[in-house]
Amino acid sequence: MSTQFRSRVPELGSDIIQILPEQTVILHIVPTIVLVATKLVSSTHYPNPRFQWDTPFNHLVGTNNAPSPEELEEIRNLVRKPEEQVRLLNEKISQLQAQRDKLQSFIDCHRVLLSPARRIPRDIISEVFLHCLPTDSLPVRSIGEAPLLLTTICRSWREIALTTPRLWRAFHFVFPVAGNILDDDFRSLFQARKQGLQLWLERARSVPLTLSLYMQNGPPKPRRVRDELQRMYPEFLDIVLQYSSQWKRLHLQGLPIEFLPALRRVVAGDVPLLDSLSLANNAYEFSSPWRSSEVDEYPFLNLIRASQSLRVMHLRYERLGDPFNLPIRWGELTELSMSLYSTSFPTRDPAKLIHKLAQACQSLRKCALDISLPSEAIDFEDVHPQSHTWPCLLEFNLNMGFSLRALKRFFSAISTPALSRFTLFIQGFATNLAETPAMYPESPFLGLILRSNAHISFLDLDLPISDKALIDSLQCMSSLTTLRLTGTIQPTYVFDDEGELIMPDRLWPTTLTSKLFQALTPTMSPASDEILCPLLERLLLKNCALAHTDSLVAMALARSSHSETASLKSLSVTFQPDSAGHSTLPAEVLAKAQMLRQEGVDTQWNLAYGGGDVSPFNISAGAGMPRYMGEY
């Protein structure tokens, strides 16, 4: 060991016990630590290849040796000149960088002028902007989406957007909702919305308009608030009426009767382009929201009478009497949606109702009916109406609450040879949790399908039908590509007559059973029956039991590998929570869904009641968006 290293040993401790060959030192620090270190103990200098300077301090550079006091001052004097040279070089580098940045900025600014996008004609950019509009809803007053978004990008885009009238041809407008006190904030919001509506319509210039106006209903207002609102709200309608000659499609929802006096002045010629009119839950009063009116008092009567070109008519929960008394050109309608309840029923026989509708609306291609008539109010007439053919009807959506007998009679009154999309929802099923609901032992609509020889491609059912009855119906639908089924909501608990909580001792009957899924699963056996729904590509299930996951997987895989069936592209399932009350799907169920995704099936499996809270006070720009406006 060198003398220099030995002189430093006391600094490391006095418990060094041995020194091994090859310059390896073992330090044993009693009682807990053993440190093994390898150290060069020689002070011999090894030149560093990085240092190629001619310096009198080569013996110190690259070592841990400290210079003497005399050497310190000499070193300071030695580096003073190189430090000044470095400073000058840094200044020159900064100047060169600034010069380079200036040149690069000049180049960049002029290269932008060479961009092909700058040479695109304005009309092409306008056409591109039109494709930025939402396709599944109407544009809203949101800076986050077109067309308003396009006005925030740059000055030239803003100019193009503001001078493209077709970009502003559609608008869903939500009225500001007042509380029980009208403060300055509401009045400011009111003026801002009014100005925004005026600007939007001005930008559309003379193009045909698709407009949706929505107001959220609320409780009756205090008289002072009501009186002021009656003066304020008509100002909106006055603005919209200025453009009545451009109305192409109009949707009005939730507008109070105090809002509508100006519509009574509409006459023939004011709305020459209007071919689609949608009215939903209008004409209530601020003081009494639920009062209905007769047809001759209906505030939209003159508007309907003046609409000579109507092809689409929607009447949803309107406060009026018999809608068949409205001056509608029923025979010219191609799309009709109506909500009928006991006070507006022209007849107590549902079969006669649909028969009358089929006779009056021979050109209908789409029909949606929401019929609310208590079973005790149904009165079958002695004479059964003869089946009437609806030759053009392609889509039929029904929301009803009839018994099996009434439903069969209802469907027996019509024939729909062109029908391809059918939806049936039965209201009021299983409202008493203490009683086991009854299932329809047969399909109420099967007679319609067979009699019409209809080729159904889309079927959506939410009704208490047995699995056997459903399978019998599906056997007649070889063209089916999309199937949506809703099963029975199983109770996780019930209350007895004394209000005590009890667990159910059995499950309620449901349409979604293993028998159904087995019937939809093709087999390779040559002796098997005809394949059910061979063209099925999309299956959507709601309120399905978790116990059926294996059956669903087997069905999806079998349909994908069978040579005589179309591959299942989409499988969307909402599962009924089990008795354990899990808030998420078990890991093994999620693993099965992932396996199907890997096989190419778009699989969306969720647990019912898993959504977040919805605040009734959060009214977004898209609130009340209509579903039936079609393309604009």
URCORCOR-V876786 format. One record per residue. RES is the residue in one small letter. D_LAST is the distance of its C-alpha to the last C-alpha in Angstrom with 1 decimal. Layout:
# URCORCOR-V876786
<<RES & D_LAST> <RES & D_LAST>>
This chain:
# URCORCOR-V876786
<<m & 94.4> <s & 94.5> <t & 96.2> <q & 92.9> <f & 91.0> <r & 94.0> <s & 94.0> <r & 90.4> <v & 91.1> <p & 92.1> <e & 88.7> <l & 87.1> <g & 89.5> <s & 93.0> <d & 92.1> <i & 91.7> <i & 93.5> <q & 93.4> <i & 92.3> <l & 91.3> <p & 91.7> <e & 89.0> <q & 88.3> <t & 86.5> <v & 87.2> <i & 86.8> <l & 86.6> <h & 87.4> <i & 86.7> <v & 88.3> <p & 87.3> <t & 83.5> <i & 82.2> <v & 83.0> <l & 81.5> <v & 81.8> <a & 81.2> <t & 82.0> <k & 83.2> <l & 84.9> <v & 88.1> <s & 89.4> <s & 88.9> <t & 89.0> <h & 86.4> <y & 83.8> <p & 82.3> <n & 78.5> <p & 77.2> <r & 74.5> <f & 77.2> <q & 78.6> <w & 80.0> <d & 83.6> <t & 84.3> <p & 87.4> <f & 85.5> <n & 84.7> <h & 86.7> <l & 84.3> <v & 80.9> <g & 79.1> <t & 81.5> <n & 81.7> <n & 85.0> <a & 85.2> <p & 86.6> <s & 89.7> <p & 89.7> <e & 91.1> <e & 88.4> <l & 85.6> <e & 86.5> <e & 86.9> <i & 83.4> <r & 81.8> <n & 83.5> <l & 82.4> <v & 78.6> <r & 78.5> <k & 78.2> <p & 75.5> <e & 73.5> <e & 73.5> <q & 72.5> <v & 69.5> <r & 68.5> <l & 68.6> <l & 66.7> <n & 63.9> <e & 63.7> <k & 63.5> <i & 60.8> <s & 58.8> <q & 59.2> <l & 58.2> <q & 55.1> <a & 54.1> <q & 54.7> <r & 52.7> <d & 49.7> <k & 49.8> <l & 49.8> <q & 47.0> <s & 44.9> <f & 45.5> <i & 44.6> <d & 41.4> <c & 40.2> <h & 40.8> <r & 39.5> <v & 36.1> <l & 36.2> <l & 36.6> <s & 33.4> <p & 31.2> <a & 28.1> <r & 29.6> <r & 29.7> <i & 26.0> <p & 24.7> <r & 22.3> <d & 19.7> <i & 19.8> <i & 19.6> <s & 16.5> <e & 14.9> <v & 16.2> <f & 14.8> <l & 11.2> <h & 12.1> <c & 13.4> <l & 10.3> <p & 10.4> <t & 9.0> <d & 10.4> <s & 9.5> <l & 8.1> <p & 10.3> <v & 13.7> <r & 16.8> <s & 18.4> <i & 20.4> <g & 20.3> <e & 16.7> <a & 14.4> <p & 14.1> <l & 17.3> <l & 19.1> <l & 18.9> <t & 20.9> <t & 23.8> <i & 24.8> <c & 26.8> <r & 27.3> <s & 25.9> <w & 22.7> <r & 22.3> <e & 23.0> <i & 20.4> <a & 17.7> <l & 18.7> <t & 18.8> <t & 15.4> <p & 13.3> <r & 9.9> <l & 10.7> <w & 10.7> <r & 7.8> <a & 6.8> <f & 9.9> <h & 11.8> <f & 15.3> <v & 18.5> <f & 21.4> <p & 24.8> <v & 27.1> <a & 30.7> <g & 33.8> <n & 37.0> <i & 37.9> <l & 35.9> <d & 37.1> <d & 36.5> <d & 34.1> <f & 31.7> <r & 32.1> <s & 31.3> <l & 28.2> <f & 27.3> <q & 27.7> <a & 25.9> <r & 22.7> <k & 23.0> <q & 23.4> <g & 20.5> <l & 18.2> <q & 19.8> <l & 19.5> <w & 15.8> <l & 15.1> <e & 17.8> <r & 16.3> <a & 13.2> <r & 16.0> <s & 15.0> <v & 11.4> <p & 9.3> <l & 8.2> <t & 6.4> <l & 9.6> <s & 11.5> <l & 15.3> <y & 17.7> <m & 21.5> <q & 23.8> <n & 26.6> <g & 30.1> <p & 33.7> <p & 35.1> <k & 35.8> <p & 39.2> <r & 39.8> <r & 40.0> <v & 36.7> <r & 35.1> <d & 36.5> <e & 35.1> <l & 31.6> <q & 31.7> <r & 32.2> <m & 29.7> <y & 26.5> <p & 26.0> <e & 25.7> <f & 22.1> <l & 21.2> <d & 23.1> <i & 20.9> <v & 17.6> <l & 19.4> <q & 20.1> <y & 16.6> <s & 16.5> <s & 16.5> <q & 13.0> <w & 11.5> <k & 8.8> <r & 8.1> <l & 11.0> <h & 12.5> <l & 16.1> <q & 18.3> <g & 22.0> <l & 22.6> <p & 26.4> <i & 27.8> <e & 29.3> <f & 25.9> <l & 25.0> <p & 27.7> <a & 25.7> <l & 23.3> <r & 26.5> <r & 26.8> <v & 23.6> <v & 24.7> <a & 23.6> <g & 22.1> <d & 20.5> <v & 17.1> <p & 17.0> <l & 13.3> <l & 12.6> <d & 11.9> <s & 10.9> <l & 13.3> <s & 14.2> <l & 17.6> <a & 19.4> <n & 22.9> <n & 23.1> <a & 26.1> <y & 28.7> <e & 31.4> <f & 32.4> <s & 35.9> <s & 35.2> <p & 31.9> <w & 32.6> <r & 33.7> <s & 32.0> <s & 32.0> <e & 32.6> <v & 30.1> <d & 31.8> <e & 31.4> <y & 27.8> <p & 26.1> <f & 22.9> <l & 25.0> <n & 24.7> <l & 20.9> <i & 20.8> <r & 23.4> <a & 21.8> <s & 18.5> <q & 19.7> <s & 16.6> <l & 15.6> <r & 14.6> <v & 13.4> <m & 15.8> <h & 16.5> <l & 19.9> <r & 20.9> <y & 24.3> <e & 24.4> <r & 27.9> <l & 28.8> <g & 31.1> <d & 30.5> <p & 26.8> <f & 28.1> <n & 29.6> <l & 26.3> <p & 25.7> <i & 22.8> <r & 22.7> <w & 23.0> <g & 23.7> <e & 20.4> <l & 18.2> <t & 16.7> <e & 15.6> <l & 17.9> <s & 18.6> <m & 21.8> <s & 24.4> <l & 27.8> <y & 31.0> <s & 34.6> <t & 34.3> <s & 31.5> <f & 32.9> <p & 33.9> <t & 36.3> <r & 38.1> <d & 37.9> <p & 34.7> <a & 35.5> <k & 35.6> <l & 32.3> <i & 30.3> <h & 32.4> <k & 31.4> <l & 27.7> <a & 28.0> <q & 29.9> <a & 27.5> <c & 24.2> <q & 25.2> <s & 21.7> <l & 20.1> <r & 18.6> <k & 17.7> <c & 20.0> <a & 20.6> <l & 23.7> <d & 25.4> <i & 28.9> <s & 31.6> <l & 34.9> <p & 38.2> <s & 40.3> <e & 43.1> <a & 41.0> <i & 40.3> <d & 42.5> <f & 42.7> <e & 43.6> <d & 46.6> <v & 44.8> <h & 42.3> <p & 39.4> <q & 39.2> <s & 36.4> <h & 33.5> <t & 31.2> <w & 27.5> <p & 26.9> <c & 23.2> <l & 22.5> <l & 21.1> <e & 20.3> <f & 22.6> <n & 22.6> <l & 25.6> <n & 27.1> <m & 30.5> <g & 34.1> <f & 36.3> <s & 39.6> <l & 40.0> <r & 41.6> <a & 38.8> <l & 36.1> <k & 38.0> <r & 38.5> <f & 34.8> <f & 33.8> <s & 36.6> <a & 35.1> <i & 32.3> <s & 31.8> <t & 28.6> <p & 29.4> <a & 25.8> <l & 25.1> <s & 24.1> <r & 22.6> <f & 24.8> <t & 25.0> <l & 27.9> <f & 28.9> <i & 32.2> <q & 32.7> <g & 36.0> <f & 37.5> <a & 40.3> <t & 40.3> <n & 44.1> <l & 45.0> <a & 48.6> <e & 48.1> <t & 47.1> <p & 44.1> <a & 44.5> <m & 42.5> <y & 41.4> <p & 44.0> <e & 41.8> <s & 38.1> <p & 36.9> <f & 34.1> <l & 36.2> <g & 37.4> <l & 33.9> <i & 33.2> <l & 36.5> <r & 36.5> <s & 33.1> <n & 33.8> <a & 30.3> <h & 29.2> <i & 27.6> <s & 25.8> <f & 24.4> <l & 26.7> <d & 26.5> <l & 29.6> <d & 31.0> <l & 34.0> <p & 37.8> <i & 38.6> <s & 41.6> <d & 41.2> <k & 43.2> <a & 40.9> <l & 37.8> <i & 39.6> <d & 40.4> <s & 36.8> <l & 35.7> <q & 38.4> <c & 36.5> <m & 33.2> <s & 34.0> <s & 30.4> <l & 29.2> <t & 27.5> <t & 26.1> <l & 28.4> <r & 27.9> <l & 31.0> <t & 32.1> <g & 35.8> <t & 38.1> <i & 38.4> <q & 42.1> <p & 44.1> <t & 45.9> <y & 48.2> <v & 48.9> <f & 51.1> <d & 54.0> <d & 55.2> <e & 57.1> <g & 54.2> <e & 55.6> <l & 53.3> <i & 53.9> <m & 52.4> <p & 51.2> <d & 53.7> <r & 51.1> <l & 47.5> <w & 45.3> <p & 44.3> <t & 40.9> <t & 38.8> <l & 38.7> <t & 42.2> <s & 44.1> <k & 44.6> <l & 40.9> <f & 40.5> <q & 43.6> <a & 42.2> <l & 39.1> <t & 41.5> <p & 42.7> <t & 46.3> <m & 48.2> <s & 50.8> <p & 51.2> <a & 52.2> <s & 49.0> <d & 46.9> <e & 43.6> <i & 41.0> <l & 38.5> <c & 34.8> <p & 35.6> <l & 32.0> <l & 31.0> <e & 29.2> <r & 27.7> <l & 29.7> <l & 28.8> <l & 31.6> <k & 32.0> <n & 35.4> <c & 37.4> <a & 41.0> <l & 42.1> <a & 44.9> <h & 42.6> <t & 41.7> <d & 44.2> <s & 43.0> <l & 39.4> <v & 40.7> <a & 42.9> <m & 40.1> <a & 37.7> <l & 40.4> <a & 41.7> <r & 38.4> <s & 37.9> <s & 41.3> <h & 41.7> <s & 41.5> <e & 40.0> <t & 37.1> <a & 33.9> <s & 34.0> <l & 32.5> <k & 29.7> <s & 28.8> <l & 31.0> <s & 29.7> <v & 32.4> <t & 32.9> <f & 36.6> <q & 38.6> <p & 40.9> <d & 44.5> <s & 47.5> <a & 48.3> <g & 45.1> <h & 43.9> <s & 40.9> <t & 40.1> <l & 40.4> <p & 43.9> <a & 44.6> <e & 45.5> <v & 42.2> <l & 40.3> <a & 42.5> <k & 41.6> <a & 37.9> <q & 38.6> <m & 40.6> <l & 37.7> <r & 35.5> <q & 38.2> <e & 38.1> <g & 34.5> <v & 33.0> <d & 30.1> <t & 32.0> <q & 30.8> <w & 33.6> <n & 33.6> <l & 35.8> <a & 34.6> <y & 34.6> <g & 34.4> <g & 31.6> <g & 32.3> <d & 32.7> <v & 29.8> <s & 30.5> <p & 29.4> <f & 29.8> <n & 27.3> <i & 24.1> <s & 21.6> <a & 18.5> <g & 16.5> <a & 18.7> <g & 17.3> <m & 13.9> <p & 12.5> <r & 12.5> <y & 11.1> <m & 7.6> <g & 6.4> <e & 3.8> <y & 0.0>>
